[in-house]
Amino acid sequence: MLIALGEALALTLAMELPVAYLWRLRGRDLLLAGLVNLVTNPAVGLCHLLWPSPLLAAALELGAFAVEGFYYRRYGRNIPRPFRLSAAANGASLGLGLLLSALELRL
């Protein structure tokens, strides 16, 4: 289970941090992007492993989007459109995760 959670976190960081960088986050704001993912991703991943349900997975992803967007808006110094960033970053990592899952690939 820990390996699966670690792989999911690595995939998320590998996708969301470049998206944040392309969104022009630098310094403290880029660090914030990493930190919020260190909080939301393991929680979402653990719930999904314990209760695998597409409906729950969708609700958890929406929750992660909302929490990350909130933290970007509240604590970011120079993050334009924080909820759009959250949607773009989460969409990119979720899309890659779904693609890898459909191809039955692991990290």
FENDALIN-V923983 format. One line per field, one symbol per residue. phi: phi as a letter, one per 30 degrees, with the letter a starting at -180 (. if undefined). Layout:
# FENDALIN-V923983
phi->???
This chain:
# FENDALIN-V923983
phi->.dddddddddddddcddddddddidbhedddeddddddddddddddddddbdbeddedddddddedddddddddcddbcdhddddddddddddddddddddddhcbd
